[in-house]
């Protein structure tokens, strides 16, 4: 994908499409696109859908299921203008996902602002 999102690409909701349009566009770094596709196999479809539903609707709030922490220090610094600090989401004992969200991301100088979640890393190894 080229343009403002590069090197990120759209991350589809695991399983079926959501019942309603998500508030945030979810993008995954292309290095982790294969892991995103394998996520339901490793952590289970329900856990993968819960993560997607959380970040696509309320990325800045505490998740209802599983846990998350905001990273401190350099690891947590925003990577985009207007972005949150990095949030470390424990999807299960077998997975962790780091993401940042931007409430008003612009695609270049003339793009309309829209909310976006950037999945920065996926780690599917156990602790």
MARBA-858867 format. One record per atom (N, C-alpha, C): residue in one letter; atom name; z negated, y negated, x. Coordinates in nm, 3 decimals, padded with zeros to 5 digits. Layout:
residues N
(rec "A"; "CA"; (Z; Y; X))
...
END
This chain:
residues 127
(rec "X"; "N"; (00.000; 00.117; 00.084))
(rec "X"; "CA"; (00.000; 00.000; 00.000))
(rec "X"; "C"; (00.000; -00.124; 00.089))
(rec "X"; "N"; (00.078; -00.221; 00.057))
(rec "X"; "CA"; (00.083; -00.342; 00.136))
(rec "X"; "C"; (00.020; -00.457; 00.059))
(rec "X"; "N"; (00.010; -00.570; 00.124))
(rec "X"; "CA"; (-00.044; -00.688; 00.057))
(rec "X"; "C"; (-00.192; -00.702; 00.077))
(rec "X"; "N"; (-00.256; -00.772; -00.016))
(rec "X"; "CA"; (-00.397; -00.808; -00.004))
(rec "X"; "C"; (-00.489; -00.687; -00.002))
(rec "X"; "N"; (-00.451; -00.577; -00.067))
(rec "X"; "CA"; (-00.538; -00.461; -00.074))
(rec "X"; "C"; (-00.528; -00.370; 00.049))
(rec "X"; "N"; (-00.424; -00.383; 00.127))
(rec "X"; "CA"; (-00.405; -00.295; 00.241))
(rec "X"; "C"; (-00.526; -00.304; 00.333))
(rec "X"; "N"; (-00.586; -00.199; 00.378))
(rec "X"; "CA"; (-00.548; -00.058; 00.374))
(rec "X"; "C"; (-00.613; 00.020; 00.259))
(rec "X"; "N"; (-00.638; -00.044; 00.146))
(rec "X"; "CA"; (-00.701; 00.023; 00.032))
(rec "X"; "C"; (-00.597; 00.062; -00.071))
(rec "X"; "N"; (-00.629; 00.166; -00.146))
(rec "X"; "CA"; (-00.541; 00.212; -00.253))
(rec "X"; "C"; (-00.625; 00.242; -00.377))
(rec "X"; "N"; (-00.564; 00.240; -00.494))
(rec "X"; "CA"; (-00.639; 00.264; -00.618))
(rec "X"; "C"; (-00.708; 00.401; -00.619))
(rec "X"; "N"; (-00.831; 00.401; -00.668))
(rec "X"; "CA"; (-00.907; 00.526; -00.681))
(rec "X"; "C"; (-00.916; 00.559; -00.829))
(rec "X"; "N"; (-00.851; 00.665; -00.869))
(rec "X"; "CA"; (-00.855; 00.706; -01.010))
(rec "X"; "C"; (-00.990; 00.770; -01.042))
(rec "X"; "N"; (-01.029; 00.761; -01.168))
(rec "X"; "CA"; (-01.151; 00.825; -01.213))
(rec "X"; "C"; (-01.132; 00.976; -01.206))
(rec "X"; "N"; (-01.224; 01.049; -01.146))
(rec "X"; "CA"; (-01.212; 01.195; -01.141))
(rec "X"; "C"; (-01.209; 01.254; -01.283))
(rec "X"; "N"; (-01.129; 01.356; -01.301))
(rec "X"; "CA"; (-01.118; 01.417; -01.434))
(rec "X"; "C"; (-01.030; 01.333; -01.524))
(rec "X"; "N"; (-01.080; 01.305; -01.643))
(rec "X"; "CA"; (-01.002; 01.229; -01.739))
(rec "X"; "C"; (-01.023; 01.079; -01.723))
(rec "X"; "N"; (-00.935; 01.001; -01.784))
(rec "X"; "CA"; (-00.946; 00.856; -01.779))
(rec "X"; "C"; (-01.071; 00.809; -01.853))
(rec "X"; "N"; (-01.123; 00.692; -01.817))
(rec "X"; "CA"; (-01.242; 00.641; -01.887))
(rec "X"; "C"; (-01.209; 00.606; -02.032))
(rec "X"; "N"; (-01.313; 00.605; -02.116))
(rec "X"; "CA"; (-01.294; 00.574; -02.258))
(rec "X"; "C"; (-01.249; 00.429; -02.280))
(rec "X"; "N"; (-01.296; 00.339; -02.196))
(rec "X"; "CA"; (-01.258; 00.199; -02.207))
(rec "X"; "C"; (-01.216; 00.148; -02.069))
(rec "X"; "N"; (-01.148; 00.035; -02.070))
(rec "X"; "CA"; (-01.099; -00.022; -01.944))
(rec "X"; "C"; (-01.216; -00.065; -01.857))
(rec "X"; "N"; (-01.219; -00.021; -01.731))
(rec "X"; "CA"; (-01.329; -00.059; -01.641))
(rec "X"; "C"; (-01.329; -00.209; -01.614))
(rec "X"; "N"; (-01.447; -00.264; -01.592))
(rec "X"; "CA"; (-01.459; -00.407; -01.561))
(rec "X"; "C"; (-01.410; -00.436; -01.419))
(rec "X"; "N"; (-01.428; -00.341; -01.327))
(rec "X"; "CA"; (-01.389; -00.358; -01.187))
(rec "X"; "C"; (-01.276; -00.262; -01.152))
(rec "X"; "N"; (-01.182; -00.311; -01.074))
(rec "X"; "CA"; (-01.078; -00.226; -01.016))
(rec "X"; "C"; (-01.142; -00.155; -00.898))
(rec "X"; "N"; (-01.126; -00.025; -00.887))
(rec "X"; "CA"; (-01.187; 00.054; -00.780))
(rec "X"; "C"; (-01.079; 00.094; -00.680))
(rec "X"; "N"; (-01.103; 00.061; -00.553))
(rec "X"; "CA"; (-01.008; 00.092; -00.446))
(rec "X"; "C"; (-01.080; 00.170; -00.338))
(rec "X"; "N"; (-01.010; 00.265; -00.278))
(rec "X"; "CA"; (-01.067; 00.346; -00.171))
(rec "X"; "C"; (-00.986; 00.322; -00.043))
(rec "X"; "N"; (-01.054; 00.315; 00.069))
(rec "X"; "CA"; (-00.985; 00.300; 00.197))
(rec "X"; "C"; (-00.895; 00.422; 00.218))
(rec "X"; "N"; (-00.775; 00.400; 00.262))
(rec "X"; "CA"; (-00.678; 00.511; 00.273))
(rec "X"; "C"; (-00.726; 00.624; 00.364))
(rec "X"; "N"; (-00.814; 00.591; 00.460))
(rec "X"; "CA"; (-00.869; 00.696; 00.548))
(rec "X"; "C"; (-00.952; 00.797; 00.470))
(rec "X"; "N"; (-01.005; 00.753; 00.355))
(rec "X"; "CA"; (-01.094; 00.839; 00.276))
(rec "X"; "C"; (-01.031; 00.883; 00.144))
(rec "X"; "N"; (-00.903; 00.858; 00.126))
(rec "X"; "CA"; (-00.835; 00.894; 00.001))
(rec "X"; "C"; (-00.840; 01.046; -00.024))
(rec "X"; "N"; (-00.823; 01.126; 00.080))
(rec "X"; "CA"; (-00.830; 01.272; 00.063))
(rec "X"; "C"; (-00.970; 01.317; 00.024))
(rec "X"; "N"; (-01.072; 01.256; 00.082))
(rec "X"; "CA"; (-01.210; 01.289; 00.045))
(rec "X"; "C"; (-01.237; 01.248; -00.100))
(rec "X"; "N"; (-01.180; 01.134; -00.141))
(rec "X"; "CA"; (-01.197; 01.091; -00.281))
(rec "X"; "C"; (-01.140; 01.197; -00.376))
(rec "X"; "N"; (-01.026; 01.251; -00.341))
(rec "X"; "CA"; (-00.963; 01.354; -00.425))
(rec "X"; "C"; (-01.047; 01.481; -00.429))
(rec "X"; "N"; (-01.116; 01.513; -00.320))
(rec "X"; "CA"; (-01.200; 01.634; -00.312))
(rec "X"; "C"; (-01.340; 01.615; -00.369))
(rec "X"; "N"; (-01.377; 01.491; -00.398))
(rec "X"; "CA"; (-01.513; 01.459; -00.441))
(rec "X"; "C"; (-01.563; 01.547; -00.556))
(rec "X"; "N"; (-01.488; 01.567; -00.664))
(rec "X"; "CA"; (-01.538; 01.651; -00.774))
(rec "X"; "C"; (-01.565; 01.795; -00.732))
(rec "X"; "N"; (-01.487; 01.846; -00.639))
(rec "X"; "CA"; (-01.505; 01.983; -00.591))
(rec "X"; "C"; (-01.635; 01.997; -00.513))
(rec "X"; "N"; (-01.669; 01.895; -00.435))
(rec "X"; "CA"; (-01.787; 01.901; -00.348))
(rec "X"; "C"; (-01.915; 01.867; -00.423))
(rec "X"; "N"; (-01.915; 01.760; -00.503))
(rec "X"; "CA"; (-02.038; 01.715; -00.569))
(rec "X"; "C"; (-02.043; 01.749; -00.718))
(rec "X"; "N"; (-01.931; 01.797; -00.772))
(rec "X"; "CA"; (-01.924; 01.827; -00.914))
(rec "X"; "C"; (-01.856; 01.714; -00.990))
(rec "X"; "N"; (-01.782; 01.752; -01.093))
(rec "X"; "CA"; (-01.706; 01.654; -01.170))
(rec "X"; "C"; (-01.798; 01.551; -01.236))
(rec "X"; "N"; (-01.909; 01.597; -01.292))
(rec "X"; "CA"; (-02.000; 01.505; -01.361))
(rec "X"; "C"; (-02.055; 01.399; -01.266))
(rec "X"; "N"; (-02.099; 01.439; -01.147))
(rec "X"; "CA"; (-02.151; 01.342; -01.049))
(rec "X"; "C"; (-02.043; 01.245; -01.003))
(rec "X"; "N"; (-01.923; 01.295; -00.981))
(rec "X"; "CA"; (-01.812; 01.209; -00.939))
(rec "X"; "C"; (-01.779; 01.107; -01.048))
(rec "X"; "N"; (-01.779; 01.151; -01.174))
(rec "X"; "CA"; (-01.752; 01.059; -01.285))
(rec "X"; "C"; (-01.865; 00.958; -01.301))
(rec "X"; "N"; (-01.989; 01.000; -01.282))
(rec "X"; "CA"; (-02.102; 00.907; -01.292))
(rec "X"; "C"; (-02.092; 00.798; -01.186))
(rec "X"; "N"; (-02.052; 00.836; -01.064))
(rec "X"; "CA"; (-02.034; 00.736; -00.959))
(rec "X"; "C"; (-01.925; 00.638; -00.999))
(rec "X"; "N"; (-01.809; 00.690; -01.039))
(rec "X"; "CA"; (-01.697; 00.603; -01.076))
(rec "X"; "C"; (-01.736; 00.510; -01.190))
(rec "X"; "N"; (-01.799; 00.564; -01.292))
(rec "X"; "CA"; (-01.839; 00.483; -01.407))
(rec "X"; "C"; (-01.937; 00.373; -01.364))
(rec "X"; "N"; (-02.027; 00.406; -01.274))
(rec "X"; "CA"; (-02.124; 00.307; -01.224))
(rec "X"; "C"; (-02.053; 00.194; -01.151))
(rec "X"; "N"; (-01.972; 00.226; -01.051))
(rec "X"; "CA"; (-01.910; 00.119; -00.971))
(rec "X"; "C"; (-01.802; 00.043; -01.047))
(rec "X"; "N"; (-01.738; 00.106; -01.144))
(rec "X"; "CA"; (-01.633; 00.037; -01.218))
(rec "X"; "C"; (-01.689; -00.054; -01.327))
(rec "X"; "N"; (-01.819; -00.039; -01.358))
(rec "X"; "CA"; (-01.878; -00.121; -01.464))
(rec "X"; "C"; (-01.994; -00.209; -01.414))
(rec "X"; "N"; (-02.083; -00.152; -01.334))
(rec "X"; "CA"; (-02.203; -00.226; -01.292))
(rec "X"; "C"; (-02.235; -00.201; -01.144))
(rec "X"; "N"; (-02.144; -00.239; -01.052))
(rec "X"; "CA"; (-02.165; -00.204; -00.911))
(rec "X"; "C"; (-02.285; -00.271; -00.846))
(rec "X"; "N"; (-02.332; -00.382; -00.899))
(rec "X"; "CA"; (-02.444; -00.453; -00.839))
(rec "X"; "C"; (-02.580; -00.413; -00.892))
(rec "X"; "N"; (-02.582; -00.326; -00.992))
(rec "X"; "CA"; (-02.708; -00.281; -01.050))
(rec "X"; "C"; (-02.749; -00.147; -00.993))
(rec "X"; "N"; (-02.876; -00.113; -01.011))
(rec "X"; "CA"; (-02.923; 00.020; -00.971))
(rec "X"; "C"; (-02.855; 00.124; -01.058))
(rec "X"; "N"; (-02.810; 00.234; -00.998))
(rec "X"; "CA"; (-02.746; 00.338; -01.079))
(rec "X"; "C"; (-02.848; 00.408; -01.170))
(rec "X"; "N"; (-02.802; 00.451; -01.287))
(rec "X"; "CA"; (-02.888; 00.526; -01.379))
(rec "X"; "C"; (-02.915; 00.666; -01.326))
(rec "X"; "N"; (-02.818; 00.720; -01.253))
(rec "X"; "CA"; (-02.829; 00.853; -01.194))
(rec "X"; "C"; (-02.809; 00.839; -01.044))
(rec "X"; "N"; (-02.880; 00.918; -00.965))
(rec "X"; "CA"; (-02.874; 00.911; -00.818))
(rec "X"; "C"; (-02.941; 00.784; -00.768))
(rec "X"; "N"; (-02.920; 00.749; -00.643))
(rec "X"; "CA"; (-02.988; 00.632; -00.588))
(rec "X"; "C"; (-02.894; 00.554; -00.498))
(rec "X"; "N"; (-02.931; 00.429; -00.475))
(rec "X"; "CA"; (-02.854; 00.345; -00.384))
(rec "X"; "C"; (-02.947; 00.248; -00.314))
(rec "X"; "N"; (-02.905; 00.205; -00.195))
(rec "X"; "CA"; (-02.978; 00.102; -00.120))
(rec "X"; "C"; (-02.876; 00.004; -00.062))
(rec "X"; "N"; (-02.920; -00.119; -00.044))
(rec "X"; "CA"; (-02.835; -00.220; 00.019))
(rec "X"; "C"; (-02.863; -00.212; 00.169))
(rec "X"; "N"; (-02.757; -00.193; 00.248))
(rec "X"; "CA"; (-02.774; -00.179; 00.392))
(rec "X"; "C"; (-02.814; -00.311; 00.456))
(rec "X"; "N"; (-02.901; -00.303; 00.552))
(rec "X"; "CA"; (-02.947; -00.421; 00.623))
(rec "X"; "C"; (-02.873; -00.433; 00.757))
(rec "X"; "N"; (-02.885; -00.548; 00.821))
(rec "X"; "CA"; (-02.824; -00.568; 00.951))
(rec "X"; "C"; (-02.673; -00.579; 00.944))
(rec "X"; "N"; (-02.610; -00.554; 01.058))
(rec "X"; "CA"; (-02.464; -00.568; 01.067))
(rec "X"; "C"; (-02.389; -00.469; 00.980))
(rec "X"; "N"; (-02.446; -00.352; 00.961))
(rec "X"; "CA"; (-02.378; -00.250; 00.879))
(rec "X"; "C"; (-02.362; -00.296; 00.735))
(rec "X"; "N"; (-02.447; -00.386; 00.690))
(rec "X"; "CA"; (-02.441; -00.431; 00.552))
(rec "X"; "C"; (-02.366; -00.560; 00.530))
(rec "X"; "N"; (-02.316; -00.621; 00.636))
(rec "X"; "CA"; (-02.249; -00.751; 00.622))
(rec "X"; "C"; (-02.124; -00.740; 00.536))
(rec "X"; "N"; (-02.099; -00.843; 00.452))
(rec "X"; "CA"; (-01.978; -00.844; 00.369))
(rec "X"; "C"; (-01.852; -00.842; 00.455))
(rec "X"; "N"; (-01.755; -00.765; 00.412))
(rec "X"; "CA"; (-01.629; -00.752; 00.486))
(rec "X"; "C"; (-01.518; -00.838; 00.425))
(rec "X"; "N"; (-01.546; -00.897; 00.308))
(rec "X"; "CA"; (-01.447; -00.977; 00.237))
(rec "X"; "C"; (-01.514; -01.106; 00.190))
(rec "X"; "N"; (-01.436; -01.211; 00.173))
(rec "X"; "CA"; (-01.489; -01.337; 00.123))
(rec "X"; "C"; (-01.545; -01.314; -00.017))
(rec "X"; "N"; (-01.669; -01.354; -00.037))
(rec "X"; "CA"; (-01.733; -01.340; -00.167))
(rec "X"; "C"; (-01.785; -01.201; -00.199))
(rec "X"; "N"; (-01.781; -01.111; -00.101))
(rec "X"; "CA"; (-01.824; -00.972; -00.125))
(rec "X"; "C"; (-01.975; -00.958; -00.118))
(rec "X"; "N"; (-02.022; -00.852; -00.182))
(rec "X"; "CA"; (-02.162; -00.814; -00.173))
(rec "X"; "C"; (-02.189; -00.758; -00.035))
(rec "X"; "N"; (-02.315; -00.733; -00.005))
(rec "X"; "CA"; (-02.348; -00.655; 00.112))
(rec "X"; "C"; (-02.308; -00.511; 00.082))
(rec "X"; "N"; (-02.303; -00.427; 00.184))
(rec "X"; "CA"; (-02.266; -00.287; 00.166))
(rec "X"; "C"; (-02.376; -00.214; 00.092))
(rec "X"; "N"; (-02.335; -00.139; -00.010))
(rec "X"; "CA"; (-02.427; -00.057; -00.088))
(rec "X"; "C"; (-02.403; 00.088; -00.051))
(rec "X"; "N"; (-02.510; 00.157; -00.017))
(rec "X"; "CA"; (-02.507; 00.298; 00.026))
(rec "X"; "C"; (-02.554; 00.381; -00.094))
(rec "X"; "N"; (-02.462; 00.456; -00.154))
(rec "X"; "CA"; (-02.488; 00.533; -00.276))
(rec "X"; "C"; (-02.500; 00.681; -00.240))
(rec "X"; "N"; (-02.613; 00.740; -00.275))
(rec "X"; "CA"; (-02.635; 00.884; -00.252))
(rec "X"; "C"; (-02.583; 00.958; -00.374))
(rec "X"; "N"; (-02.466; 01.018; -00.362))
(rec "X"; "CA"; (-02.405; 01.084; -00.478))
(rec "X"; "C"; (-02.466; 01.221; -00.504))
(rec "X"; "N"; (-02.516; 01.283; -00.401))
(rec "X"; "CA"; (-02.587; 01.411; -00.414))
(rec "X"; "C"; (-02.641; 01.443; -00.276))
(rec "X"; "N"; (-02.703; 01.559; -00.263))
(rec "X"; "CA"; (-02.747; 01.602; -00.130))
(rec "X"; "C"; (-02.629; 01.623; -00.037))
(rec "X"; "N"; (-02.509; 01.630; -00.095))
(rec "X"; "CA"; (-02.390; 01.658; -00.016))
(rec "X"; "C"; (-02.300; 01.536; 00.005))
(rec "X"; "N"; (-02.341; 01.418; -00.040))
(rec "X"; "CA"; (-02.248; 01.308; -00.026))
(rec "X"; "C"; (-02.310; 01.170; -00.032))
(rec "X"; "N"; (-02.248; 01.081; 00.044))
(rec "X"; "CA"; (-02.285; 00.940; 00.044))
(rec "X"; "C"; (-02.157; 00.857; 00.043))
(rec "X"; "N"; (-02.162; 00.747; -00.031))
(rec "X"; "CA"; (-02.047; 00.658; -00.040))
(rec "X"; "C"; (-02.095; 00.516; -00.018))
(rec "X"; "N"; (-02.029; 00.445; 00.073))
(rec "X"; "CA"; (-02.060; 00.304; 00.098))
(rec "X"; "C"; (-01.952; 00.219; 00.034))
(rec "X"; "N"; (-01.995; 00.115; -00.037))
(rec "X"; "CA"; (-01.899; 00.028; -00.103))
(rec "X"; "C"; (-01.948; -00.116; -00.105))
(rec "X"; "N"; (-01.855; -00.206; -00.127))
(rec "X"; "CA"; (-01.884; -00.347; -00.151))
(rec "X"; "C"; (-01.805; -00.388; -00.274))
(rec "X"; "N"; (-01.856; -00.489; -00.344))
(rec "X"; "CA"; (-01.782; -00.538; -00.461))
(rec "X"; "C"; (-01.765; -00.688; -00.451))
(rec "X"; "N"; (-01.659; -00.736; -00.513))
(rec "X"; "CA"; (-01.627; -00.877; -00.518))
(rec "X"; "C"; (-01.602; -00.911; -00.664))
(rec "X"; "N"; (-01.678; -01.007; -00.717))
(rec "X"; "CA"; (-01.662; -01.043; -00.859))
(rec "X"; "C"; (-01.532; -01.118; -00.887))
(rec "X"; "N"; (-01.485; -01.193; -00.788))
(rec "X"; "CA"; (-01.361; -01.270; -00.808))
(rec "X"; "C"; (-01.273; -01.259; -00.684))
(rec "X"; "N"; (-01.210; -01.143; -00.667))
(rec "X"; "CA"; (-01.120; -01.120; -00.554))
(rec "X"; "C"; (-00.983; -01.178; -00.587))
(rec "X"; "N"; (-00.923; -01.244; -00.490))
(rec "X"; "CA"; (-00.789; -01.300; -00.508))
(rec "X"; "C"; (-00.688; -01.225; -00.421))
(rec "X"; "N"; (-00.575; -01.191; -00.480))
(rec "X"; "CA"; (-00.465; -01.128; -00.406))
(rec "X"; "C"; (-00.383; -01.238; -00.340))
(rec "X"; "N"; (-00.428; -01.284; -00.225))
(rec "X"; "CA"; (-00.355; -01.390; -00.157))
(rec "X"; "C"; (-00.394; -01.527; -00.212))
(rec "X"; "N"; (-00.322; -01.629; -00.169))
(rec "X"; "CA"; (-00.356; -01.767; -00.203))
(rec "X"; "C"; (-00.335; -01.800; -00.351))
(rec "X"; "N"; (-00.242; -01.733; -00.417))
(rec "X"; "CA"; (-00.208; -01.771; -00.554))
(rec "X"; "C"; (-00.245; -01.666; -00.658))
(rec "X"; "N"; (-00.312; -01.562; -00.617))
(rec "X"; "CA"; (-00.347; -01.456; -00.711))
(rec "X"; "C"; (-00.459; -01.496; -00.806))
(rec "X"; "N"; (-00.459; -01.434; -00.922))
(rec "X"; "CA"; (-00.567; -01.457; -01.018))
(rec "X"; "C"; (-00.691; -01.383; -00.972))
(rec "X"; "N"; (-00.808; -01.444; -00.986))
(rec "X"; "CA"; (-00.931; -01.374; -00.946))
(rec "X"; "C"; (-00.962; -01.258; -01.041))
(rec "X"; "N"; (-01.002; -01.146; -00.985))
(rec "X"; "CA"; (-01.042; -01.031; -01.066))
(rec "X"; "C"; (-01.146; -00.950; -00.989))
(rec "X"; "N"; (-01.232; -00.876; -01.062))
(rec "X"; "CA"; (-01.337; -00.800; -00.997))
(rec "X"; "C"; (-01.285; -00.671; -00.933))
(rec "X"; "N"; (-01.329; -00.646; -00.809))
(rec "X"; "CA"; (-01.282; -00.530; -00.734))
(rec "X"; "C"; (-01.400; -00.465; -00.662))
(rec "X"; "N"; (-01.399; -00.331; -00.658))
(rec "X"; "CA"; (-01.493; -00.253; -00.576))
(rec "X"; "C"; (-01.412; -00.189; -00.464))
(rec "X"; "N"; (-01.457; -00.207; -00.341))
(rec "X"; "CA"; (-01.392; -00.148; -00.225))
(rec "X"; "C"; (-01.480; -00.033; -00.174))
(rec "X"; "N"; (-01.430; 00.090; -00.183))
(rec "X"; "CA"; (-01.501; 00.204; -00.126))
(rec "X"; "C"; (-01.466; 00.207; 00.022))
(rec "X"; "N"; (-01.567; 00.181; 00.106))
(rec "X"; "CA"; (-01.545; 00.166; 00.250))
(rec "X"; "C"; (-01.549; 00.299; 00.323))
(rec "X"; "N"; (-01.647; 00.384; 00.289))
(rec "X"; "CA"; (-01.660; 00.513; 00.356))
(rec "X"; "C"; (-01.709; 00.618; 00.257))
(rec "X"; "N"; (-01.671; 00.742; 00.283))
(rec "X"; "CA"; (-01.719; 00.856; 00.208))
(rec "X"; "C"; (-01.762; 00.960; 00.310))
(rec "X"; "N"; (-01.884; 01.011; 00.296))
(rec "X"; "CA"; (-01.935; 01.115; 00.385))
(rec "X"; "C"; (-01.981; 01.230; 00.297))
(rec "X"; "N"; (-01.915; 01.343; 00.305))
(rec "X"; "CA"; (-01.948; 01.458; 00.221))
(rec "X"; "C"; (-02.023; 01.567; 00.298))
(rec "X"; "N"; (-02.078; 01.531; 00.413))
(rec "X"; "CA"; (-02.159; 01.627; 00.487))
(rec "X"; "C"; (-02.304; 01.612; 00.443))
(rec "X"; "N"; (-02.381; 01.718; 00.459))
(rec "X"; "CA"; (-02.523; 01.709; 00.422))
(rec "X"; "C"; (-02.597; 01.629; 00.527))
(rec "X"; "N"; (-02.716; 01.582; 00.493))
(rec "X"; "CA"; (-02.796; 01.500; 00.586))
(rec "X"; "C"; (-02.830; 01.576; 00.711))
END
